[in-house]
Amino acid sequence: MAHDDPPDAPELGDDDPAVPDGGWSDAWPGDEDVFLGEEASVPPGDYGSIPSTMPGHDIDDVELRELERRIESHRTPVYPLDARRSMPMQFVWRRWRQLAMMGRSDVVDDFGRDPRATARWEPLLELLYTRWFRVETSGLEHVPGRGAALLVANHAGSLPYDSAMIVHAIRRDHPSRRDVRPLIEDAIFHLPWLGPLVNRIGGVRASPDNAERLLERGELVAVFPEGVKGMGKLFRDRYRLQRFGRGGFVKLALRSGAPLVPVAVVGAEEAQPMLGKITWFARSVGIPYVPITPLFPWLGPAGLLPLPSKWTLRFGEPIDLAKQYGPEAADDRLLVNRLADQVRAQIQQMVDDIRTQRRSAFR
């Protein structure tokens, strides 16, 4: 009996709207905004069976099952499966992970926040906040004392010291002493030792689902729409905000009804000035780049410690997008992109104003 051949799957080129900018060949977390990348979701439909191998790549059973799970739920892998590699010296990284999980509490929340670890690291954050970075904070009255809100901030530095300072500023100086849940890029979240530590003190892996769940619970959520592109800026490009992806945070604000609070951070660029970066070696072990700073890699791990610098955090007035446009506006791509550009321009203006005030003070 003759059998009909199954129809060929449609080919997707780089110009196809279903493909992220840059095509499949160079899709990397740092190239496009996967931070809240709802726009990168796999559209609903029947995709058939997933091949066990792809040209040029070997996928083991575990990765294949993960890929199938994500496609069935209409999601794309936030961290590309073909970019993941086995880290060298696995026994060293395993030991680092064990050290990062020492002294953990018996009870953690749904996202892994450990109150014991949070309390243990509080003195170090206080030292960085008051002595090392000498942070000046203004506009905390714009942060809601209760209910959900999205803190949208610029991003810089090889490690997420800026998110730690925002979290500590609100917990320390806000009248309500609120906790903030920063959304952390996969490039940091999957690092040995640092990833588990960030998770234990309140960081949450960046994804639309996690962000929605946090906002539904009435949490303060900090997002950094520049993502890895912001962290990977060279020192010569300091304080030039990168593109805010495709507006995933705007869609989230529209659908959840949570107000946006723009946040400007000045000082992080000087704390870890990146003079260059190595990508070929880094991507072979599953990280976007290896930074080159005045101290790293020359001093080894100690070179990742931040330099003392003067920081300023400024919180702007809340923006209630859902009240102005309604939740259905999240499906208007042009409007979402325009609103994302407006928020980016506002934060850029706040950063420029802080730097101008600083220069005037030194004259």
Residue pairs with C-beta under 8 A, 6 or more apart in sequence:
6 48
9 48
12 18
12 19
12 24
13 19
13 23
14 22
14 23
18 43
20 27
20 31
20 32
20 40
21 31
21 32
22 31
22 32
27 80
28 80
28 83
28 283
28 288
29 78
29 79
29 80
29 185
29 186
29 187
29 227
29 228
29 288
30 187
30 227
30 228
30 229
30 232
30 288
30 289
31 229
32 40
32 245
32 246
33 225
33 227
33 229
33 243
33 244
33 245
33 246
33 248
34 40
34 78
34 186
34 206
34 227
34 245
35 183
35 185
35 206
35 223
35 224
35 225
35 227
35 245
35 248
35 249
36 183
36 206
36 207
36 208
36 211
36 223
36 225
36 245
36 248
36 249
36 251
36 252
37 76
37 78
37 208
37 245
37 246
37 248
38 208
38 248
38 251
38 252
39 245
39 246
39 247
39 248
39 251
39 333
40 76
40 246
41 74
41 75
41 76
42 70
42 71
42 74
42 75
42 76
43 74
44 74
47 71
50 64
50 67
50 68
50 71
52 59
52 64
53 59
54 82
57 81
57 82
59 67
59 81
59 82
63 81
63 84
66 77
66 81
67 77
67 81
70 76
70 77
78 186
78 206
78 207
79 186
79 190
79 286
83 283
83 286
84 286
85 284
85 285
85 286
87 93
87 192
87 285
87 286
88 285
93 192
93 193
96 192
96 193
97 192
97 193
97 196
99 193
100 192
100 193
100 194
100 195
100 196
100 197
100 200
101 196
101 200
103 116
103 117
103 120
104 114
104 116
104 117
104 200
105 114
105 115
105 116
105 117
108 114
108 115
108 200
110 213
111 181
111 199
111 204
111 210
111 214
112 199
112 200
113 181
113 199
113 200
113 201
113 202
114 200
114 201
117 197
117 200
117 201
118 200
118 201
118 202
121 197
121 201
125 164
125 165
125 167
125 168
126 168
126 172
128 161
128 164
128 165
128 168
128 306
129 135
129 165
129 168
129 169
129 172
132 306
132 308
133 161
133 165
133 267
133 271
133 306
133 308
133 309
133 310
133 311
134 310
134 311
135 165
135 169
135 267
135 311
135 312
135 313
136 310
136 311
136 312
136 313
137 169
137 173
137 312
137 313
137 314
137 315
138 312
138 313
138 314
138 315
139 314
139 315
139 316
139 317
140 169
140 170
140 173
140 174
140 175
140 315
142 261
142 315
142 316
142 317
142 318
143 149
143 151
143 170
143 174
143 178
143 220
143 261
143 315
144 220
144 259
144 261
144 318
145 174
145 175
145 176
145 178
146 176
146 218
147 218
147 258
148 214
148 215
148 216
148 217
148 218
148 219
148 220
148 221
148 256
148 257
148 258
149 220
149 221
149 258
149 259
149 260
149 261
149 318
150 215
150 221
150 222
150 223
150 249
150 252
150 253
150 258
150 259
150 260
150 261
151 166
151 180
151 220
151 221
151 222
151 223
151 261
151 263
151 315
152 223
152 224
152 225
152 249
152 260
152 261
152 262
152 263
152 343
152 347
153 162
153 163
153 166
153 222
153 223
153 224
153 262
153 263
153 264
153 265
153 347
154 162
154 224
154 226
154 230
154 239
154 241
154 263
154 264
154 265
154 347
154 348
154 351
155 162
155 224
155 225
155 226
155 227
155 230
155 231
155 265
156 162
156 230
156 231
156 233
156 238
156 239
156 265
156 268
156 269
156 272
157 231
157 268
157 269
157 271
157 272
157 306
158 231
158 272
158 274
158 291
158 293
158 296
158 304
159 188
159 194
159 272
159 304
159 306
160 182
160 184
160 188
160 198
160 203
160 231
161 268
161 271
161 272
161 306
162 224
162 265
162 268
163 182
163 184
163 203
163 222
163 224
165 265
165 268
165 311
165 313
166 180
166 182
166 222
166 263
166 265
166 313
167 179
167 180
167 182
167 202
167 222
169 313
170 177
170 178
170 179
170 180
170 220
171 177
171 178
171 179
171 180
178 220
179 202
179 219
179 220
180 202
180 219
180 220
180 221
180 222
181 202
181 203
181 204
181 214
181 219
181 220
181 221
181 222
182 202
182 203
182 204
182 221
182 222
182 223
182 224
183 203
183 204
183 205
183 206
183 207
183 210
183 211
183 221
183 222
183 223
183 224
184 198
184 199
184 203
184 204
184 205
184 206
185 206
185 224
185 227
185 228
185 231
186 205
186 206
187 228
187 231
187 287
187 288
188 194
188 195
188 198
188 203
189 195
189 198
189 199
189 203
189 205
189 206
190 286
190 287
191 287
199 205
204 210
204 211
204 214
204 221
206 223
206 227
208 248
208 252
211 221
211 223
211 252
212 252
212 255
212 256
214 221
215 221
215 252
215 256
215 258
216 256
221 258
222 263
223 249
223 252
224 230
225 244
225 245
225 248
225 249
225 340
225 344
226 241
226 242
226 243
226 244
227 245
228 288
229 242
229 243
230 241
230 242
232 274
232 277
232 288
232 289
233 240
233 242
233 269
233 274
234 274
234 275
234 276
234 277
235 269
235 273
235 274
235 275
238 269
238 270
238 273
239 266
239 269
239 351
239 352
239 355
241 344
241 347
241 348
241 351
243 344
244 340
244 341
244 343
244 344
245 340
246 336
246 337
246 340
247 336
247 337
247 339
247 340
249 260
249 340
249 343
250 260
250 321
250 330
250 336
250 339
250 340
250 343
251 330
251 336
252 258
253 259
253 260
253 321
253 322
254 321
254 322
254 325
254 326
254 327
254 329
254 330
254 336
255 322
255 327
255 330
256 322
257 322
257 323
257 327
258 322
259 318
259 319
259 320
259 321
260 318
260 319
260 320
260 321
260 343
261 315
261 316
261 317
261 318
261 319
262 315
262 316
262 319
262 343
262 346
262 347
262 350
263 313
263 314
263 315
263 316
263 347
264 312
264 313
264 314
264 316
264 347
264 350
264 351
264 354
265 311
265 312
265 313
265 351
266 311
266 312
266 351
266 354
266 355
266 358
267 309
267 310
267 311
267 312
268 309
268 311
270 307
270 309
270 310
271 306
271 307
271 308
271 309
271 311
272 291
272 293
272 304
272 306
272 307
273 293
273 294
273 307
274 291
274 292
274 293
275 292
275 293
275 294
276 291
276 292
277 289
277 290
277 291
277 292
278 289
278 290
278 292
279 288
279 289
279 290
281 290
282 288
282 289
282 290
283 289
290 297
293 303
294 307
295 302
295 303
295 304
295 305
295 307
296 303
296 304
297 303
310 358
312 354
312 358
314 350
314 354
316 346
316 347
316 350
319 343
321 329
321 339
325 335
325 339
329 335
329 336
330 336
